[in-house]
Amino acid sequence: MLRDKLLAESHEKQTKDTAEKARADADKKAKGAVDSLKQALMAGQQLTAGKAAAGASSTAQAGTGTGSGPSGGIMVDENLRRYLIAVNNQIQEHWVLPDLQNWKENIEAIVIIRVRRDGVVVERSFKKKSDNIFFNQFVEKTLKLSSPLPPFPIGINQSEMEIGLKFRPGEVF
């Protein structure tokens, strides 16, 4: 009986450790997706600021290298930045939490969406759910109401794009 109890505890600990590792891996991937989105937005903002400061020629070399010549990279970055801002604005319009409860400031959910060129969301999955089931339901509702998203602008030649979104009370980024 003691052996069975020890085996059960050992199995439970292994299951918990495996679940924690899977959650940590998912958090790491989600953080990477969110970080890449932030970097793309920041690069676009820096690019705009750099142009205004007459440093456009040195900033042009920092483009992605796609397109023809140094300015081709800038156009892709600028188009991507504008597209991500348009997506964020559209989702933000629908992101309204009801005042039915006091939402914790640190509550968040991270969702990865895959968008087709025409703006149709073909896949969405939580990389991190909040502990509040109602919050998660409002995230799902917001994504449904926001769909379809804007189509890709000229200059973005991908057929699909993966976008990481972090939802918190009052903001999406």
Backbone as JSON Lines, residues from 0, in Angstrom:
{"i":0,"aa":"M","n":[0.82,-1.18,0.0],"ca":[0.0,0.0,0.0],"c":[0.88,1.26,0.0]}
{"i":1,"aa":"L","n":[1.91,1.26,0.82],"ca":[2.84,2.37,0.85],"c":[3.54,2.52,-0.48]}
{"i":2,"aa":"R","n":[3.92,1.38,-1.08],"ca":[4.57,1.41,-2.4],"c":[3.66,2.04,-3.44]}
{"i":3,"aa":"D","n":[2.38,1.66,-3.43],"ca":[1.42,2.22,-4.38],"c":[1.27,3.72,-4.18]}
{"i":4,"aa":"K","n":[1.24,4.15,-2.92],"ca":[1.12,5.57,-2.62],"c":[2.35,6.32,-3.13]}
{"i":5,"aa":"L","n":[3.54,5.78,-2.9],"ca":[4.78,6.41,-3.37],"c":[4.82,6.46,-4.9]}
{"i":6,"aa":"L","n":[4.4,5.38,-5.54],"ca":[4.35,5.36,-7.0],"c":[3.37,6.41,-7.53]}
{"i":7,"aa":"A","n":[2.23,6.52,-6.89],"ca":[1.22,7.5,-7.3],"c":[1.76,8.92,-7.13]}
{"i":8,"aa":"E","n":[2.42,9.19,-6.01],"ca":[3.01,10.51,-5.78],"c":[4.1,10.81,-6.79]}
{"i":9,"aa":"S","n":[4.91,9.81,-7.1],"ca":[5.97,9.99,-8.09],"c":[5.38,10.28,-9.47]}
{"i":10,"aa":"H","n":[4.35,9.55,-9.83],"ca":[3.68,9.78,-11.13],"c":[3.06,11.17,-11.17]}
{"i":11,"aa":"E","n":[2.45,11.58,-10.07],"ca":[1.82,12.9,-10.0],"c":[2.87,14.0,-10.14]}
{"i":12,"aa":"K","n":[4.01,13.82,-9.51],"ca":[5.09,14.81,-9.59],"c":[5.62,14.89,-11.03]}
{"i":13,"aa":"Q","n":[5.8,13.74,-11.67],"ca":[6.28,13.74,-13.06],"c":[5.28,14.43,-13.98]}
{"i":14,"aa":"T","n":[4.01,14.18,-13.78],"ca":[2.97,14.81,-14.59],"c":[2.99,16.32,-14.39]}
{"i":15,"aa":"K","n":[3.12,16.74,-13.14],"ca":[3.16,18.17,-12.83],"c":[4.4,18.81,-13.45]}
{"i":16,"aa":"D","n":[5.55,18.14,-13.33],"ca":[6.78,18.67,-13.92],"c":[6.67,18.79,-15.43]}
{"i":17,"aa":"T","n":[6.07,17.79,-16.08],"ca":[5.89,17.81,-17.53],"c":[4.97,18.96,-17.92]}
{"i":18,"aa":"A","n":[3.89,19.15,-17.18],"ca":[2.95,20.23,-17.46],"c":[3.62,21.6,-17.28]}
{"i":19,"aa":"E","n":[4.41,21.74,-16.22],"ca":[5.11,23.0,-15.98],"c":[6.11,23.28,-17.09]}
{"i":20,"aa":"K","n":[6.81,22.24,-17.56],"ca":[7.77,22.43,-18.64],"c":[7.05,22.83,-19.92]}
{"i":21,"aa":"A","n":[5.92,22.19,-20.21],"ca":[5.15,22.53,-21.41],"c":[4.65,23.97,-21.32]}
{"i":22,"aa":"R","n":[4.18,24.37,-20.15],"ca":[3.72,25.75,-19.96],"c":[4.88,26.72,-20.14]}
{"i":23,"aa":"A","n":[6.04,26.39,-19.59],"ca":[7.21,27.26,-19.73],"c":[7.62,27.38,-21.2]}
{"i":24,"aa":"D","n":[7.59,26.27,-21.92],"ca":[7.91,26.31,-23.35],"c":[6.92,27.16,-24.12]}
{"i":25,"aa":"A","n":[5.64,27.01,-23.81],"ca":[4.6,27.8,-24.48],"c":[4.77,29.28,-24.15]}
{"i":26,"aa":"D","n":[5.07,29.58,-22.89],"ca":[5.31,30.98,-22.5],"c":[6.5,31.56,-23.24]}
{"i":27,"aa":"K","n":[7.55,30.75,-23.37],"ca":[8.75,31.22,-24.06],"c":[8.44,31.52,-25.53]}
{"i":28,"aa":"K","n":[7.69,30.62,-26.19],"ca":[7.33,30.84,-27.59],"c":[6.43,32.07,-27.73]}
{"i":29,"aa":"A","n":[5.48,32.21,-26.83],"ca":[4.57,33.35,-26.88],"c":[5.34,34.65,-26.65]}
{"i":30,"aa":"K","n":[6.27,34.63,-25.69],"ca":[7.07,35.82,-25.43],"c":[7.89,36.18,-26.65]}
{"i":31,"aa":"G","n":[8.42,35.16,-27.33],"ca":[9.18,35.41,-28.55],"c":[8.32,36.05,-29.63]}
{"i":32,"aa":"A","n":[7.09,35.56,-29.78],"ca":[6.17,36.13,-30.77],"c":[5.81,37.57,-30.42]}
{"i":33,"aa":"V","n":[5.53,37.81,-29.15],"ca":[5.2,39.16,-28.71],"c":[6.41,40.08,-28.88]}
{"i":34,"aa":"D","n":[7.59,39.6,-28.51],"ca":[8.8,40.4,-28.66],"c":[9.06,40.74,-30.12]}
{"i":35,"aa":"S","n":[8.85,39.79,-31.03],"ca":[9.09,40.07,-32.44],"c":[8.09,41.1,-32.96]}
{"i":36,"aa":"L","n":[6.85,41.06,-32.48],"ca":[5.86,42.06,-32.86],"c":[6.27,43.43,-32.34]}
{"i":37,"aa":"K","n":[6.7,43.49,-31.08],"ca":[7.16,44.76,-30.51],"c":[8.35,45.31,-31.3]}
{"i":38,"aa":"Q","n":[9.29,44.42,-31.64],"ca":[10.47,44.86,-32.39],"c":[10.08,45.41,-33.75]}
{"i":39,"aa":"A","n":[9.13,44.75,-34.41],"ca":[8.68,45.23,-35.72],"c":[8.05,46.6,-35.59]}
{"i":40,"aa":"L","n":[7.22,46.78,-34.56],"ca":[6.59,48.08,-34.35],"c":[7.62,49.15,-33.98]}
{"i":41,"aa":"M","n":[8.54,48.79,-33.1],"ca":[9.57,49.75,-32.69],"c":[10.48,50.09,-33.85]}
{"i":42,"aa":"A","n":[10.82,49.11,-34.67],"ca":[11.68,49.36,-35.82],"c":[11.0,50.34,-36.76]}
{"i":43,"aa":"G","n":[9.72,50.17,-36.95],"ca":[8.97,51.09,-37.8],"c":[8.94,52.48,-37.21]}
{"i":44,"aa":"Q","n":[8.75,52.59,-35.9],"ca":[8.74,53.9,-35.25],"c":[10.11,54.55,-35.32]}
{"i":45,"aa":"Q","n":[11.15,53.77,-35.09],"ca":[12.51,54.31,-35.18],"c":[12.82,54.72,-36.6]}
{"i":46,"aa":"L","n":[12.33,53.94,-37.54],"ca":[12.55,54.25,-38.94],"c":[11.92,55.58,-39.29]}
{"i":47,"aa":"T","n":[10.7,55.81,-38.85],"ca":[10.01,57.06,-39.11],"c":[10.75,58.22,-38.46]}
{"i":48,"aa":"A","n":[11.17,58.02,-37.21],"ca":[11.92,59.05,-36.51],"c":[13.25,59.31,-37.19]}
{"i":49,"aa":"G","n":[13.88,58.25,-37.68],"ca":[15.16,58.39,-38.36],"c":[15.03,59.18,-39.65]}
{"i":50,"aa":"K","n":[13.96,58.98,-40.38],"ca":[13.72,59.75,-41.6],"c":[13.56,61.21,-41.27]}
{"i":51,"aa":"A","n":[12.82,61.5,-40.22],"ca":[12.57,62.88,-39.84],"c":[13.85,63.57,-39.4]}
{"i":52,"aa":"A","n":[14.79,62.82,-38.87],"ca":[16.05,63.39,-38.4],"c":[17.12,63.42,-39.49]}
{"i":53,"aa":"A","n":[16.72,63.19,-40.72],"ca":[17.62,63.22,-41.88],"c":[18.67,62.12,-41.83]}
{"i":54,"aa":"G","n":[18.4,61.05,-41.13],"ca":[19.32,59.93,-41.1],"c":[18.8,58.79,-41.95]}
{"i":55,"aa":"A","n":[18.04,59.11,-42.95],"ca":[17.38,58.08,-43.75],"c":[18.37,57.18,-44.47]}
{"i":56,"aa":"S","n":[19.49,57.7,-44.91],"ca":[20.4,56.85,-45.67],"c":[21.03,55.78,-44.8]}
{"i":57,"aa":"S","n":[21.37,56.09,-43.54],"ca":[21.95,55.06,-42.69],"c":[20.87,54.1,-42.2]}
{"i":58,"aa":"T","n":[19.67,54.59,-42.0],"ca":[18.59,53.74,-41.56],"c":[18.17,52.79,-42.67]}
{"i":59,"aa":"A","n":[18.31,53.23,-43.91],"ca":[17.9,52.4,-45.04],"c":[18.67,51.09,-45.04]}
{"i":60,"aa":"Q","n":[19.89,51.08,-44.61],"ca":[20.68,49.86,-44.6],"c":[20.18,48.87,-43.56]}
{"i":61,"aa":"A","n":[19.35,49.33,-42.61],"ca":[18.86,48.45,-41.56],"c":[17.58,47.72,-41.97]}
{"i":62,"aa":"G","n":[17.16,47.87,-43.21],"ca":[15.94,47.21,-43.68],"c":[16.11,45.71,-43.72]}
{"i":63,"aa":"T","n":[15.06,45.01,-44.13],"ca":[15.11,43.56,-44.14],"c":[15.9,43.02,-45.31]}
{"i":64,"aa":"G","n":[16.18,43.87,-46.28],"ca":[16.94,43.41,-47.43],"c":[16.05,42.88,-48.53]}
{"i":65,"aa":"T","n":[14.76,42.81,-48.32],"ca":[13.89,42.38,-49.39],"c":[13.56,43.57,-50.27]}
{"i":66,"aa":"G","n":[13.21,43.32,-51.48],"ca":[12.94,44.41,-52.4],"c":[14.19,44.75,-53.17]}
{"i":67,"aa":"S","n":[14.13,45.82,-53.95],"ca":[15.3,46.19,-54.75],"c":[15.98,47.4,-54.14]}
{"i":68,"aa":"G","n":[17.24,47.26,-53.86],"ca":[18.03,48.36,-53.32],"c":[17.73,48.59,-51.86]}
{"i":69,"aa":"P","n":[18.45,49.56,-51.27],"ca":[18.3,49.83,-49.85],"c":[16.89,50.27,-49.47]}
{"i":70,"aa":"S","n":[16.21,51.02,-50.32],"ca":[14.9,51.51,-49.94],"c":[13.85,50.4,-49.97]}
{"i":71,"aa":"G","n":[14.1,49.28,-50.64],"ca":[13.15,48.18,-50.66],"c":[12.9,47.63,-49.28]}
{"i":72,"aa":"G","n":[13.94,47.5,-48.46],"ca":[13.79,47.02,-47.1],"c":[12.96,47.96,-46.25]}
{"i":73,"aa":"I","n":[13.13,49.25,-46.47],"ca":[12.36,50.24,-45.72],"c":[10.88,50.09,-46.04]}
{"i":74,"aa":"M","n":[10.55,49.92,-47.29],"ca":[9.14,49.82,-47.67],"c":[8.5,48.59,-47.04]}
{"i":75,"aa":"V","n":[9.2,47.48,-47.01],"ca":[8.64,46.28,-46.39],"c":[8.44,46.53,-44.9]}
{"i":76,"aa":"D","n":[9.44,47.1,-44.23],"ca":[9.31,47.38,-42.8],"c":[8.16,48.35,-42.54]}
{"i":77,"aa":"E","n":[8.07,49.39,-43.33],"ca":[7.03,50.39,-43.15],"c":[5.66,49.79,-43.43]}
{"i":78,"aa":"N","n":[5.54,48.99,-44.49],"ca":[4.27,48.34,-44.8],"c":[3.87,47.38,-43.68]}
{"i":79,"aa":"L","n":[4.81,46.61,-43.18],"ca":[4.53,45.68,-42.09],"c":[4.11,46.44,-40.83]}
{"i":80,"aa":"R","n":[4.82,47.49,-40.53],"ca":[4.5,48.3,-39.35],"c":[3.09,48.87,-39.46]}
{"i":81,"aa":"R","n":[2.78,49.42,-40.61],"ca":[1.44,50.0,-40.8],"c":[0.37,48.92,-40.72]}
{"i":82,"aa":"Y","n":[0.67,47.76,-41.28],"ca":[-0.31,46.67,-41.23],"c":[-0.55,46.22,-39.79]}
{"i":83,"aa":"L","n":[0.51,46.05,-39.03],"ca":[0.37,45.61,-37.64],"c":[-0.38,46.65,-36.81]}
{"i":84,"aa":"I","n":[-0.16,47.91,-37.09],"ca":[-0.9,48.96,-36.4],"c":[-2.38,48.9,-36.76]}
{"i":85,"aa":"A","n":[-2.68,48.68,-38.06],"ca":[-4.08,48.57,-38.49],"c":[-4.76,47.37,-37.83]}
{"i":86,"aa":"V","n":[-4.06,46.24,-37.75],"ca":[-4.6,45.05,-37.09],"c":[-4.86,45.35,-35.62]}
{"i":87,"aa":"N","n":[-3.88,45.96,-34.97],"ca":[-4.02,46.29,-33.55],"c":[-5.2,47.22,-33.33]}
{"i":88,"aa":"N","n":[-5.34,48.25,-34.18],"ca":[-6.45,49.2,-34.03],"c":[-7.79,48.51,-34.19]}
{"i":89,"aa":"Q","n":[-7.89,47.62,-35.17],"ca":[-9.17,46.93,-35.4],"c":[-9.53,46.04,-34.22]}
{"i":90,"aa":"I","n":[-8.56,45.33,-33.69],"ca":[-8.82,44.46,-32.54],"c":[-9.12,45.31,-31.3]}
{"i":91,"aa":"Q","n":[-8.39,46.39,-31.14],"ca":[-8.58,47.27,-29.98],"c":[-9.99,47.85,-29.96]}
{"i":92,"aa":"E","n":[-10.59,48.11,-31.13],"ca":[-11.95,48.64,-31.19],"c":[-12.96,47.7,-30.53]}
{"i":93,"aa":"H","n":[-12.69,46.42,-30.59],"ca":[-13.63,45.42,-30.05],"c":[-13.23,44.92,-28.66]}
{"i":94,"aa":"W","n":[-12.08,45.36,-28.16],"ca":[-11.59,44.87,-26.88],"c":[-12.17,45.72,-25.75]}
{"i":95,"aa":"V","n":[-13.33,45.3,-25.27],"ca":[-14.01,46.01,-24.2],"c":[-14.42,44.99,-23.15]}
{"i":96,"aa":"L","n":[-13.87,45.15,-21.97],"ca":[-14.24,44.26,-20.86],"c":[-15.39,44.89,-20.09]}
{"i":97,"aa":"P","n":[-16.43,44.13,-19.8],"ca":[-17.54,44.7,-19.03],"c":[-17.12,44.98,-17.59]}
{"i":98,"aa":"D","n":[-17.83,45.89,-16.98],"ca":[-17.53,46.25,-15.59],"c":[-18.23,45.33,-14.59]}
{"i":99,"aa":"L","n":[-18.45,44.09,-14.99],"ca":[-19.13,43.14,-14.12],"c":[-18.26,42.73,-12.94]}
{"i":100,"aa":"Q","n":[-16.98,42.85,-13.1],"ca":[-16.06,42.49,-12.02],"c":[-14.84,43.39,-12.11]}
{"i":101,"aa":"N","n":[-14.07,43.41,-11.05],"ca":[-12.81,44.16,-11.06],"c":[-11.75,43.26,-11.67]}
{"i":102,"aa":"W","n":[-11.24,43.67,-12.82],"ca":[-10.22,42.87,-13.5],"c":[-8.87,43.2,-12.91]}
{"i":103,"aa":"K","n":[-8.12,42.18,-12.57],"ca":[-6.77,42.37,-12.03],"c":[-5.91,43.03,-13.1]}
{"i":104,"aa":"E","n":[-5.04,43.95,-12.68],"ca":[-4.18,44.65,-13.63],"c":[-3.18,43.73,-14.3]}
{"i":105,"aa":"N","n":[-2.75,42.69,-13.61],"ca":[-1.72,41.81,-14.16],"c":[-2.29,40.64,-14.95]}
{"i":106,"aa":"I","n":[-3.6,40.58,-15.12],"ca":[-4.2,39.49,-15.88],"c":[-3.87,39.68,-17.36]}
{"i":107,"aa":"E","n":[-3.51,38.58,-18.02],"ca":[-3.21,38.66,-19.44],"c":[-3.4,37.31,-20.11]}
{"i":108,"aa":"A","n":[-3.63,37.39,-21.41],"ca":[-3.72,36.2,-22.24],"c":[-2.93,36.5,-23.52]}
{"i":109,"aa":"I","n":[-2.26,35.48,-24.03],"ca":[-1.48,35.64,-25.26],"c":[-2.04,34.68,-26.3]}
{"i":110,"aa":"V","n":[-2.34,35.24,-27.46],"ca":[-2.93,34.47,-28.55],"c":[-2.06,34.64,-29.79]}
{"i":111,"aa":"I","n":[-1.86,33.55,-30.51],"ca":[-1.16,33.6,-31.79],"c":[-2.22,33.38,-32.87]}
{"i":112,"aa":"I","n":[-2.28,34.31,-33.82],"ca":[-3.22,34.16,-34.92],"c":[-2.44,34.01,-36.22]}
{"i":113,"aa":"R","n":[-3.01,33.25,-37.13],"ca":[-2.43,33.1,-38.47],"c":[-3.44,33.73,-39.43]}
{"i":114,"aa":"V","n":[-2.96,34.72,-40.18],"ca":[-3.82,35.52,-41.05],"c":[-3.45,35.28,-42.5]}
{"i":115,"aa":"R","n":[-4.47,35.07,-43.32],"ca":[-4.26,34.95,-44.77],"c":[-4.11,36.34,-45.36]}
{"i":116,"aa":"R","n":[-3.59,36.37,-46.55],"ca":[-3.36,37.62,-47.28],"c":[-4.61,38.49,-47.37]}
{"i":117,"aa":"D","n":[-5.79,37.86,-47.46],"ca":[-7.04,38.61,-47.58],"c":[-7.6,39.06,-46.23]}
{"i":118,"aa":"G","n":[-6.89,38.79,-45.14],"ca":[-7.3,39.24,-43.81],"c":[-8.08,38.21,-43.01]}
{"i":119,"aa":"V","n":[-8.38,37.08,-43.62],"ca":[-9.13,36.04,-42.92],"c":[-8.21,35.35,-41.91]}
{"i":120,"aa":"V","n":[-8.68,35.24,-40.68],"ca":[-7.93,34.54,-39.63],"c":[-8.19,33.05,-39.81]}
{"i":121,"aa":"V","n":[-7.16,32.3,-40.2],"ca":[-7.32,30.88,-40.47],"c":[-7.05,30.01,-39.25]}
{"i":122,"aa":"E","n":[-6.36,30.58,-38.28],"ca":[-6.06,29.81,-37.07],"c":[-5.8,30.77,-35.93]}
{"i":123,"aa":"R","n":[-6.25,30.39,-34.76],"ca":[-5.92,31.16,-33.55],"c":[-5.8,30.18,-32.4]}
{"i":124,"aa":"S","n":[-4.8,30.41,-31.58],"ca":[-4.6,29.52,-30.44],"c":[-4.0,30.3,-29.28]}
{"i":125,"aa":"F","n":[-4.44,29.93,-28.1],"ca":[-3.88,30.54,-26.9],"c":[-2.5,29.97,-26.66]}
{"i":126,"aa":"K","n":[-1.54,30.82,-26.49],"ca":[-0.22,30.4,-26.02],"c":[-0.16,30.53,-24.51]}
{"i":127,"aa":"K","n":[-1.0,31.43,-23.99],"ca":[-1.1,31.58,-22.54],"c":[-2.52,32.06,-22.23]}
{"i":128,"aa":"K","n":[-3.23,31.24,-21.5],"ca":[-4.56,31.64,-21.05],"c":[-4.42,32.3,-19.69]}
{"i":129,"aa":"S","n":[-5.33,33.22,-19.43],"ca":[-5.37,33.8,-18.08],"c":[-6.02,32.79,-17.15]}
{"i":130,"aa":"D","n":[-5.93,33.05,-15.87],"ca":[-6.57,32.18,-14.89],"c":[-8.08,32.42,-14.82]}
{"i":131,"aa":"N","n":[-8.54,33.5,-15.48],"ca":[-9.94,33.88,-15.43],"c":[-10.64,33.42,-16.71]}
{"i":132,"aa":"I","n":[-11.55,32.48,-16.59],"ca":[-12.23,31.91,-17.76],"c":[-13.03,32.97,-18.52]}
{"i":133,"aa":"F","n":[-13.61,33.94,-17.81],"ca":[-14.39,34.98,-18.47],"c":[-13.49,35.89,-19.3]}
{"i":134,"aa":"F","n":[-12.33,36.2,-18.78],"ca":[-11.36,37.01,-19.53],"c":[-11.01,36.31,-20.84]}
{"i":135,"aa":"N","n":[-10.73,35.02,-20.76],"ca":[-10.39,34.24,-21.96],"c":[-11.54,34.24,-22.96]}
{"i":136,"aa":"Q","n":[-12.77,34.15,-22.47],"ca":[-13.93,34.19,-23.35],"c":[-14.06,35.54,-24.05]}
{"i":137,"aa":"F","n":[-13.74,36.63,-23.34],"ca":[-13.79,37.94,-23.96],"c":[-12.69,38.11,-25.01]}
{"i":138,"aa":"V","n":[-11.55,37.48,-24.79],"ca":[-10.49,37.49,-25.8],"c":[-11.0,36.81,-27.07]}
{"i":139,"aa":"E","n":[-11.59,35.63,-26.92],"ca":[-12.12,34.89,-28.08],"c":[-13.21,35.69,-28.79]}
{"i":140,"aa":"K","n":[-14.09,36.3,-28.02],"ca":[-15.17,37.11,-28.59],"c":[-14.59,38.3,-29.37]}
{"i":141,"aa":"T","n":[-13.59,38.94,-28.82],"ca":[-12.96,40.08,-29.49],"c":[-12.37,39.66,-30.83]}
{"i":142,"aa":"L","n":[-11.7,38.53,-30.86],"ca":[-11.1,38.06,-32.12],"c":[-12.17,37.74,-33.15]}
{"i":143,"aa":"K","n":[-13.28,37.16,-32.72],"ca":[-14.38,36.87,-33.65],"c":[-14.98,38.15,-34.21]}
{"i":144,"aa":"L","n":[-15.21,39.13,-33.33],"ca":[-15.79,40.4,-33.77],"c":[-14.84,41.19,-34.68]}
{"i":145,"aa":"S","n":[-13.55,40.99,-34.5],"ca":[-12.55,41.74,-35.28],"c":[-12.29,41.13,-36.65]}
{"i":146,"aa":"S","n":[-12.8,39.95,-36.88],"ca":[-12.51,39.22,-38.11],"c":[-13.54,39.56,-39.18]}
{"i":147,"aa":"P","n":[-13.16,39.71,-40.43],"ca":[-11.79,39.56,-40.94],"c":[-10.96,40.81,-40.64]}
{"i":148,"aa":"L","n":[-9.68,40.62,-40.59],"ca":[-8.73,41.71,-40.38],"c":[-8.46,42.39,-41.72]}
{"i":149,"aa":"P","n":[-7.78,43.52,-41.69],"ca":[-7.47,44.17,-42.97],"c":[-6.61,43.26,-43.85]}
{"i":150,"aa":"P","n":[-6.79,43.33,-45.17],"ca":[-5.93,42.55,-46.07],"c":[-4.51,43.1,-46.05]}
{"i":151,"aa":"F","n":[-3.55,42.27,-46.44],"ca":[-2.16,42.71,-46.47],"c":[-2.01,43.84,-47.48]}
{"i":152,"aa":"P","n":[-1.22,44.85,-47.16],"ca":[-0.98,45.93,-48.12],"c":[-0.01,45.49,-49.21]}
{"i":153,"aa":"I","n":[0.02,46.25,-50.27],"ca":[1.0,46.01,-51.33],"c":[2.38,46.15,-50.7]}
{"i":154,"aa":"G","n":[3.26,45.25,-51.04],"ca":[4.61,45.29,-50.48],"c":[4.84,44.16,-49.49]}
{"i":155,"aa":"I","n":[3.78,43.58,-48.99],"ca":[3.91,42.39,-48.15],"c":[3.51,41.23,-49.04]}
{"i":156,"aa":"N","n":[4.5,40.43,-49.42],"ca":[4.28,39.39,-50.42],"c":[3.98,38.02,-49.84]}
{"i":157,"aa":"Q","n":[3.9,37.91,-48.53],"ca":[3.62,36.62,-47.91],"c":[2.16,36.21,-48.18]}
{"i":158,"aa":"S","n":[1.92,34.91,-48.21],"ca":[0.55,34.44,-48.37],"c":[-0.16,34.36,-47.02]}
{"i":159,"aa":"E","n":[0.6,34.18,-45.95],"ca":[0.06,34.13,-44.59],"c":[1.06,34.78,-43.64]}
{"i":160,"aa":"M","n":[0.55,35.18,-42.48],"ca":[1.4,35.8,-41.47],"c":[0.93,35.35,-40.1]}
{"i":161,"aa":"E","n":[1.87,35.11,-39.21],"ca":[1.57,34.78,-37.83],"c":[1.78,36.02,-36.99]}
{"i":162,"aa":"I","n":[0.8,36.34,-36.15],"ca":[0.88,37.54,-35.32],"c":[0.6,37.15,-33.88]}
{"i":163,"aa":"G","n":[1.43,37.6,-32.96],"ca":[1.23,37.37,-31.53],"c":[0.53,38.57,-30.91]}
{"i":164,"aa":"L","n":[-0.49,38.3,-30.13],"ca":[-1.25,39.36,-29.48],"c":[-1.3,39.11,-27.98]}
{"i":165,"aa":"K","n":[-1.05,40.15,-27.21],"ca":[-1.13,40.06,-25.76],"c":[-2.3,40.92,-25.31]}
{"i":166,"aa":"F","n":[-3.25,40.29,-24.64],"ca":[-4.44,40.98,-24.15],"c":[-4.31,41.25,-22.66]}
{"i":167,"aa":"R","n":[-4.54,42.5,-22.28],"ca":[-4.61,42.9,-20.88],"c":[-5.81,43.82,-20.73]}
{"i":168,"aa":"P","n":[-6.3,44.02,-19.53],"ca":[-7.44,44.95,-19.38],"c":[-7.08,46.32,-19.95]}
{"i":169,"aa":"G","n":[-7.87,46.76,-20.93],"ca":[-7.67,48.09,-21.52],"c":[-6.68,48.15,-22.66]}
{"i":170,"aa":"E","n":[-5.96,47.07,-22.97],"ca":[-4.97,47.17,-24.04],"c":[-4.71,45.83,-24.73]}
{"i":171,"aa":"V","n":[-4.32,45.96,-25.98],"ca":[-3.89,44.81,-26.79],"c":[-2.59,45.24,-27.43]}
{"i":172,"aa":"F","n":[-1.58,44.39,-27.37],"ca":[-0.33,44.68,-28.1],"c":[0.36,43.4,-28.47]}
